[in-house]
Amino acid sequence: MAKARKLRNVTAPRQQDEVARLKVIQGPDYGSIFVLTSARATIGRGDECDVVISDLKASRLHAELQTTADGWSVRDMGSANGILHNLKPAASGTLKSGDSITIGETLLEFVAGDSRTAVFTAPPRSVAEVQSKQAALAARQDALRGHSKDSGRSAKPVLIAVALIVVYGLMSTESESPKKESAAGKRAGKQGETRDLASFLPQFEQTGESNPRAETFFREGLRELREKNYLRAKANFDLTLQISPEHPKAGVYKSTCEKEIDAEATAFLERGRRSLDSGKERLARGNFEAVLRRLFTNQSDARYIEATDMLKKMDEAKKSGGGG
């Protein structure tokens, strides 16, 4: 009997046999939920898993969820890329509602079965929103401690330090080689001139935005853009515009990110074709997978379809003994 069911409706009501659920808030299966119906469930890319995700960077058997008298826990099953628990590397960890589990490029939000009402009707949260809430809590605690020692001391240095820690945590989840990214930027020709503009962005741009939450996402987006993490930068600018549609700068930088992501997808696809033609199948696979990561929100794109087809053909050739 299946131990989990995949649903496309993130607001689906609580199921009769549900004991917990996983919301996909980033990755190829974005917008889906997995309803767990057993005290133990495995997660991975293989069909033998209870929770089967489409992430090409996930191992066939990647992780295991299990509940005991002490509650739910997650455990790495010897995967190639490991797991992150609340965006930190971990071999195992105790889970509570709202915790995140990262497997490859997929970010899952865990919701325990005893968490009712709003938890089950809320839309999936983005990486930036999960990070922001964790950072805000830590910032409030540090600010209160600082205030008790010196009521005249500003909390801004604490907030900046926390934000930097958050950025470092997000960067640690990026598994793709920076060297490959840099090479793709160079091969994009004049596109590289646009990318270099990110290095001239000020650390904090004054926009006149009055909503502190919107400004938090905007500034995090600028930091990601400066690091050329265009997917994460775009996600932050999207959140900024959801909170403050009239934000004076977010729309401009979001458009910049979209152009860069599009250019990267094209560059990686071209590199994949050339690598395959020259017999460098491992390099070709990495480039085609990079295309899928950049276009997973637009799977009808011709480049996404071509990259998917090429990977399937490579897998079929390998199974038949014709591939490396």
Contacts in CASP RR format, 6 or more apart in sequence:
PFRMAT RR
TARGET T0000
AUTHOR 0000-0000-0000
METHOD contacts of the structure
MODEL  1
MAKARKLRNVTAPRQQDEVARLKVIQGPDYGSIFVLTSARATIGRGDECD
VVISDLKASRLHAELQTTADGWSVRDMGSANGILHNLKPAASGTLKSGDS
ITIGETLLEFVAGDSRTAVFTAPPRSVAEVQSKQAALAARQDALRGHSKD
SGRSAKPVLIAVALIVVYGLMSTESESPKKESAAGKRAGKQGETRDLASF
LPQFEQTGESNPRAETFFREGLRELREKNYLRAKANFDLTLQISPEHPKA
GVYKSTCEKEIDAEATAFLERGRRSLDSGKERLARGNFEAVLRRLFTNQS
DARYIEATDMLKKMDEAKKSGGGG
2 37 0 8 1.000
2 50 0 8 1.000
3 36 0 8 1.000
3 37 0 8 1.000
3 38 0 8 1.000
3 40 0 8 1.000
3 41 0 8 1.000
3 50 0 8 1.000
4 34 0 8 1.000
4 35 0 8 1.000
4 36 0 8 1.000
4 37 0 8 1.000
4 38 0 8 1.000
4 41 0 8 1.000
4 50 0 8 1.000
4 51 0 8 1.000
5 15 0 8 1.000
5 34 0 8 1.000
5 35 0 8 1.000
5 37 0 8 1.000
6 29 0 8 1.000
6 32 0 8 1.000
6 33 0 8 1.000
6 34 0 8 1.000
6 35 0 8 1.000
6 51 0 8 1.000
6 52 0 8 1.000
7 32 0 8 1.000
7 33 0 8 1.000
7 34 0 8 1.000
7 35 0 8 1.000
8 31 0 8 1.000
8 32 0 8 1.000
9 33 0 8 1.000
10 23 0 8 1.000
10 31 0 8 1.000
10 32 0 8 1.000
10 33 0 8 1.000
10 123 0 8 1.000
10 124 0 8 1.000
11 120 0 8 1.000
11 121 0 8 1.000
11 123 0 8 1.000
12 33 0 8 1.000
12 35 0 8 1.000
12 120 0 8 1.000
13 120 0 8 1.000
14 113 0 8 1.000
14 116 0 8 1.000
14 120 0 8 1.000
15 35 0 8 1.000
15 37 0 8 1.000
17 37 0 8 1.000
18 35 0 8 1.000
18 36 0 8 1.000
18 37 0 8 1.000
18 113 0 8 1.000
19 36 0 8 1.000
19 37 0 8 1.000
19 38 0 8 1.000
19 39 0 8 1.000
19 67 0 8 1.000
19 113 0 8 1.000
20 36 0 8 1.000
20 65 0 8 1.000
20 67 0 8 1.000
20 72 0 8 1.000
20 110 0 8 1.000
20 111 0 8 1.000
20 112 0 8 1.000
20 113 0 8 1.000
21 33 0 8 1.000
21 34 0 8 1.000
21 35 0 8 1.000
21 36 0 8 1.000
21 110 0 8 1.000
21 111 0 8 1.000
21 113 0 8 1.000
21 120 0 8 1.000
22 33 0 8 1.000
22 34 0 8 1.000
22 36 0 8 1.000
22 43 0 8 1.000
22 51 0 8 1.000
22 101 0 8 1.000
22 108 0 8 1.000
22 109 0 8 1.000
22 110 0 8 1.000
22 111 0 8 1.000
23 31 0 8 1.000
23 33 0 8 1.000
23 108 0 8 1.000
23 109 0 8 1.000
23 111 0 8 1.000
23 124 0 8 1.000
23 125 0 8 1.000
24 30 0 8 1.000
24 31 0 8 1.000
24 32 0 8 1.000
24 33 0 8 1.000
24 34 0 8 1.000
24 53 0 8 1.000
24 106 0 8 1.000
24 107 0 8 1.000
24 108 0 8 1.000
24 124 0 8 1.000
25 31 0 8 1.000
25 100 0 8 1.000
25 107 0 8 1.000
25 108 0 8 1.000
25 109 0 8 1.000
25 124 0 8 1.000
25 125 0 8 1.000
25 126 0 8 1.000
25 127 0 8 1.000
25 130 0 8 1.000
26 105 0 8 1.000
26 106 0 8 1.000
26 107 0 8 1.000
26 126 0 8 1.000
26 127 0 8 1.000
26 235 0 8 1.000
27 55 0 8 1.000
27 105 0 8 1.000
27 106 0 8 1.000
27 107 0 8 1.000
27 296 0 8 1.000
28 53 0 8 1.000
28 54 0 8 1.000
28 55 0 8 1.000
28 56 0 8 1.000
28 105 0 8 1.000
28 106 0 8 1.000
28 292 0 8 1.000
28 296 0 8 1.000
29 53 0 8 1.000
29 54 0 8 1.000
29 55 0 8 1.000
29 106 0 8 1.000
30 124 0 8 1.000
30 296 0 8 1.000
30 297 0 8 1.000
31 124 0 8 1.000
33 124 0 8 1.000
34 51 0 8 1.000
34 108 0 8 1.000
36 50 0 8 1.000
36 51 0 8 1.000
36 65 0 8 1.000
38 50 0 8 1.000
39 66 0 8 1.000
39 67 0 8 1.000
40 64 0 8 1.000
40 65 0 8 1.000
40 66 0 8 1.000
40 67 0 8 1.000
41 50 0 8 1.000
41 51 0 8 1.000
41 64 0 8 1.000
41 65 0 8 1.000
41 66 0 8 1.000
42 48 0 8 1.000
42 49 0 8 1.000
42 50 0 8 1.000
42 51 0 8 1.000
42 61 0 8 1.000
42 63 0 8 1.000
42 64 0 8 1.000
42 65 0 8 1.000
42 77 0 8 1.000
43 49 0 8 1.000
43 50 0 8 1.000
43 51 0 8 1.000
43 53 0 8 1.000
43 58 0 8 1.000
43 62 0 8 1.000
43 63 0 8 1.000
43 64 0 8 1.000
43 65 0 8 1.000
43 101 0 8 1.000
43 103 0 8 1.000
43 108 0 8 1.000
44 51 0 8 1.000
44 52 0 8 1.000
44 53 0 8 1.000
44 55 0 8 1.000
44 58 0 8 1.000
44 59 0 8 1.000
44 60 0 8 1.000
44 61 0 8 1.000
44 62 0 8 1.000
44 63 0 8 1.000
44 103 0 8 1.000
45 52 0 8 1.000
45 53 0 8 1.000
45 54 0 8 1.000
45 55 0 8 1.000
45 56 0 8 1.000
45 58 0 8 1.000
45 59 0 8 1.000
45 60 0 8 1.000
45 62 0 8 1.000
46 52 0 8 1.000
46 60 0 8 1.000
46 61 0 8 1.000
48 60 0 8 1.000
48 61 0 8 1.000
49 60 0 8 1.000
49 61 0 8 1.000
49 62 0 8 1.000
51 65 0 8 1.000
53 103 0 8 1.000
53 106 0 8 1.000
55 103 0 8 1.000
55 104 0 8 1.000
55 105 0 8 1.000
55 106 0 8 1.000
56 289 0 8 1.000
56 292 0 8 1.000
56 311 0 8 1.000
57 81 0 8 1.000
57 103 0 8 1.000
57 104 0 8 1.000
57 105 0 8 1.000
57 175 0 8 1.000
57 289 0 8 1.000
58 79 0 8 1.000
58 81 0 8 1.000
58 103 0 8 1.000
58 104 0 8 1.000
58 106 0 8 1.000
59 77 0 8 1.000
59 78 0 8 1.000
59 79 0 8 1.000
59 80 0 8 1.000
59 81 0 8 1.000
61 77 0 8 1.000
61 79 0 8 1.000
62 76 0 8 1.000
62 77 0 8 1.000
62 78 0 8 1.000
62 79 0 8 1.000
62 82 0 8 1.000
62 83 0 8 1.000
62 103 0 8 1.000
63 74 0 8 1.000
63 75 0 8 1.000
63 76 0 8 1.000
63 77 0 8 1.000
63 79 0 8 1.000
63 83 0 8 1.000
63 101 0 8 1.000
63 103 0 8 1.000
64 74 0 8 1.000
64 75 0 8 1.000
64 77 0 8 1.000
65 72 0 8 1.000
65 73 0 8 1.000
65 74 0 8 1.000
65 95 0 8 1.000
65 110 0 8 1.000
66 72 0 8 1.000
66 73 0 8 1.000
66 75 0 8 1.000
67 73 0 8 1.000
70 94 0 8 1.000
71 94 0 8 1.000
71 95 0 8 1.000
72 94 0 8 1.000
72 95 0 8 1.000
72 96 0 8 1.000
72 110 0 8 1.000
72 112 0 8 1.000
73 92 0 8 1.000
73 93 0 8 1.000
73 94 0 8 1.000
73 95 0 8 1.000
74 83 0 8 1.000
74 85 0 8 1.000
74 90 0 8 1.000
74 92 0 8 1.000
74 93 0 8 1.000
74 95 0 8 1.000
74 101 0 8 1.000
74 110 0 8 1.000
75 91 0 8 1.000
75 92 0 8 1.000
75 93 0 8 1.000
76 82 0 8 1.000
76 83 0 8 1.000
76 90 0 8 1.000
76 91 0 8 1.000
76 92 0 8 1.000
79 103 0 8 1.000
81 103 0 8 1.000
81 104 0 8 1.000
81 175 0 8 1.000
82 89 0 8 1.000
82 103 0 8 1.000
82 104 0 8 1.000
83 89 0 8 1.000
83 90 0 8 1.000
83 91 0 8 1.000
83 101 0 8 1.000
83 102 0 8 1.000
83 103 0 8 1.000
84 90 0 8 1.000
84 100 0 8 1.000
84 101 0 8 1.000
84 102 0 8 1.000
84 172 0 8 1.000
84 173 0 8 1.000
85 92 0 8 1.000
85 93 0 8 1.000
85 95 0 8 1.000
85 99 0 8 1.000
85 100 0 8 1.000
85 101 0 8 1.000
85 102 0 8 1.000
86 99 0 8 1.000
86 100 0 8 1.000
86 134 0 8 1.000
87 100 0 8 1.000
87 102 0 8 1.000
87 130 0 8 1.000
87 131 0 8 1.000
87 134 0 8 1.000
87 169 0 8 1.000
87 170 0 8 1.000
87 172 0 8 1.000
87 173 0 8 1.000
88 169 0 8 1.000
89 172 0 8 1.000
95 101 0 8 1.000
95 110 0 8 1.000
95 112 0 8 1.000
96 110 0 8 1.000
96 112 0 8 1.000
97 110 0 8 1.000
97 111 0 8 1.000
97 112 0 8 1.000
97 113 0 8 1.000
97 115 0 8 1.000
97 119 0 8 1.000
98 109 0 8 1.000
98 110 0 8 1.000
98 111 0 8 1.000
98 119 0 8 1.000
98 130 0 8 1.000
99 109 0 8 1.000
99 110 0 8 1.000
100 107 0 8 1.000
100 108 0 8 1.000
100 109 0 8 1.000
100 110 0 8 1.000
100 130 0 8 1.000
101 107 0 8 1.000
101 108 0 8 1.000
101 110 0 8 1.000
102 108 0 8 1.000
102 173 0 8 1.000
104 175 0 8 1.000
105 175 0 8 1.000
105 293 0 8 1.000
105 296 0 8 1.000
107 127 0 8 1.000
107 130 0 8 1.000
109 124 0 8 1.000
109 125 0 8 1.000
109 130 0 8 1.000
111 119 0 8 1.000
111 120 0 8 1.000
126 235 0 8 1.000
126 238 0 8 1.000
126 239 0 8 1.000
127 170 0 8 1.000
127 232 0 8 1.000
127 235 0 8 1.000
128 217 0 8 1.000
128 220 0 8 1.000
128 221 0 8 1.000
128 232 0 8 1.000
128 235 0 8 1.000
128 236 0 8 1.000
128 239 0 8 1.000
129 239 0 8 1.000
131 166 0 8 1.000
131 170 0 8 1.000
131 220 0 8 1.000
132 166 0 8 1.000
132 213 0 8 1.000
132 216 0 8 1.000
132 217 0 8 1.000
132 220 0 8 1.000
134 166 0 8 1.000
135 162 0 8 1.000
135 163 0 8 1.000
135 165 0 8 1.000
135 166 0 8 1.000
136 216 0 8 1.000
138 162 0 8 1.000
139 155 0 8 1.000
139 158 0 8 1.000
139 159 0 8 1.000
139 162 0 8 1.000
142 155 0 8 1.000
142 158 0 8 1.000
142 162 0 8 1.000
143 155 0 8 1.000
143 158 0 8 1.000
143 159 0 8 1.000
146 153 0 8 1.000
146 155 0 8 1.000
146 158 0 8 1.000
147 153 0 8 1.000
147 155 0 8 1.000
163 219 0 8 1.000
163 220 0 8 1.000
163 223 0 8 1.000
166 220 0 8 1.000
167 220 0 8 1.000
167 223 0 8 1.000
167 224 0 8 1.000
167 227 0 8 1.000
170 224 0 8 1.000
170 229 0 8 1.000
170 232 0 8 1.000
171 227 0 8 1.000
171 229 0 8 1.000
174 229 0 8 1.000
176 290 0 8 1.000
176 293 0 8 1.000
180 286 0 8 1.000
180 287 0 8 1.000
180 290 0 8 1.000
181 228 0 8 1.000
181 264 0 8 1.000
183 271 0 8 1.000
184 264 0 8 1.000
184 267 0 8 1.000
184 268 0 8 1.000
184 271 0 8 1.000
184 290 0 8 1.000
185 191 0 8 1.000
185 192 0 8 1.000
185 195 0 8 1.000
185 263 0 8 1.000
185 264 0 8 1.000
185 267 0 8 1.000
186 192 0 8 1.000
187 267 0 8 1.000
187 270 0 8 1.000
187 271 0 8 1.000
188 195 0 8 1.000
188 263 0 8 1.000
188 264 0 8 1.000
188 266 0 8 1.000
188 267 0 8 1.000
191 260 0 8 1.000
191 263 0 8 1.000
191 267 0 8 1.000
194 256 0 8 1.000
194 259 0 8 1.000
194 260 0 8 1.000
195 228 0 8 1.000
195 260 0 8 1.000
198 225 0 8 1.000
198 226 0 8 1.000
198 227 0 8 1.000
198 228 0 8 1.000
199 226 0 8 1.000
201 222 0 8 1.000
201 225 0 8 1.000
201 226 0 8 1.000
202 222 0 8 1.000
204 219 0 8 1.000
204 222 0 8 1.000
205 218 0 8 1.000
205 219 0 8 1.000
205 222 0 8 1.000
205 249 0 8 1.000
207 215 0 8 1.000
207 218 0 8 1.000
207 247 0 8 1.000
207 248 0 8 1.000
207 249 0 8 1.000
208 248 0 8 1.000
209 215 0 8 1.000
209 218 0 8 1.000
209 244 0 8 1.000
209 247 0 8 1.000
209 248 0 8 1.000
211 243 0 8 1.000
211 244 0 8 1.000
213 243 0 8 1.000
214 239 0 8 1.000
214 240 0 8 1.000
214 243 0 8 1.000
214 244 0 8 1.000
214 247 0 8 1.000
214 250 0 8 1.000
215 240 0 8 1.000
217 236 0 8 1.000
217 237 0 8 1.000
217 239 0 8 1.000
217 240 0 8 1.000
217 243 0 8 1.000
218 236 0 8 1.000
218 237 0 8 1.000
218 240 0 8 1.000
218 247 0 8 1.000
218 249 0 8 1.000
218 250 0 8 1.000
220 236 0 8 1.000
221 232 0 8 1.000
221 233 0 8 1.000
221 236 0 8 1.000
221 237 0 8 1.000
221 240 0 8 1.000
221 253 0 8 1.000
222 233 0 8 1.000
222 253 0 8 1.000
224 230 0 8 1.000
224 232 0 8 1.000
224 233 0 8 1.000
224 236 0 8 1.000
225 233 0 8 1.000
225 253 0 8 1.000
225 256 0 8 1.000
225 257 0 8 1.000
228 260 0 8 1.000
230 257 0 8 1.000
230 260 0 8 1.000
230 261 0 8 1.000
230 264 0 8 1.000
231 257 0 8 1.000
231 261 0 8 1.000
231 293 0 8 1.000
231 294 0 8 1.000
233 253 0 8 1.000
233 257 0 8 1.000
234 254 0 8 1.000
234 257 0 8 1.000
234 258 0 8 1.000
234 261 0 8 1.000
237 250 0 8 1.000
237 251 0 8 1.000
237 253 0 8 1.000
237 254 0 8 1.000
237 257 0 8 1.000
238 254 0 8 1.000
240 247 0 8 1.000
240 250 0 8 1.000
241 247 0 8 1.000
241 250 0 8 1.000
241 251 0 8 1.000
241 254 0 8 1.000
244 250 0 8 1.000
261 294 0 8 1.000
264 290 0 8 1.000
264 294 0 8 1.000
265 291 0 8 1.000
265 294 0 8 1.000
265 295 0 8 1.000
265 301 0 8 1.000
265 303 0 8 1.000
265 304 0 8 1.000
266 303 0 8 1.000
268 287 0 8 1.000
268 288 0 8 1.000
268 290 0 8 1.000
268 291 0 8 1.000
268 294 0 8 1.000
269 287 0 8 1.000
269 288 0 8 1.000
269 291 0 8 1.000
269 303 0 8 1.000
269 306 0 8 1.000
269 307 0 8 1.000
271 283 0 8 1.000
271 287 0 8 1.000
272 283 0 8 1.000
272 284 0 8 1.000
272 286 0 8 1.000
272 287 0 8 1.000
272 288 0 8 1.000
272 310 0 8 1.000
273 284 0 8 1.000
273 310 0 8 1.000
275 281 0 8 1.000
275 283 0 8 1.000
275 284 0 8 1.000
275 287 0 8 1.000
276 284 0 8 1.000
276 310 0 8 1.000
276 314 0 8 1.000
281 314 0 8 1.000
281 323 0 8 1.000
281 324 0 8 1.000
282 324 0 8 1.000
284 310 0 8 1.000
284 314 0 8 1.000
285 311 0 8 1.000
285 314 0 8 1.000
288 307 0 8 1.000
288 308 0 8 1.000
288 310 0 8 1.000
288 311 0 8 1.000
289 307 0 8 1.000
289 311 0 8 1.000
291 303 0 8 1.000
291 304 0 8 1.000
291 307 0 8 1.000
292 304 0 8 1.000
292 307 0 8 1.000
292 308 0 8 1.000
292 311 0 8 1.000
295 301 0 8 1.000
295 303 0 8 1.000
295 304 0 8 1.000
295 307 0 8 1.000
296 304 0 8 1.000
298 304 0 8 1.000
299 305 0 8 1.000
314 323 0 8 1.000
317 323 0 8 1.000
318 324 0 8 1.000
END
